[in-house]
């Protein structure tokens, strides 16, 4: 089972599109084998401090190890796929 946290700041159109696109890609790669927690820094900054998140968007893969961080644009699915399954 894969476990992710996606940190965003606010609910702008861009962030909503990013979240939707990421969920679509994770569904295509992993089917029902993942959990994605979306955390809005404007509502929950404490979690970001715990995970050392300084910028958004940030995607963190916790499980399976190793822990990986992706910062910025996740629209290049080939790069995302390669990083997830390295």
Phi, psi and omega in degrees: 000131177268142179232125183232153165234133175247119177263127176231166176237098180096178182240045178293165177303319180299315180292322178293320177294319178300313181298314180298316180296318180296315178300319179299315180293318179296321176300319182288326180279318195241356182052239181262023185257031180212159173233129179238119174256121178262124184240121178270115182298333179290339179253338185214078181279340181299317180297322179295322177297318179297323183265007179056044178268123182251334181225159176233153357282145174230130175248129178242128173261116181267321183229144348289159179294155008280155175292133179234147177239135176238125181240132176108220187274128180253022186281342177278096187294331178295318178293315180301314180298315180298316180292322181294325188246027180286000000 
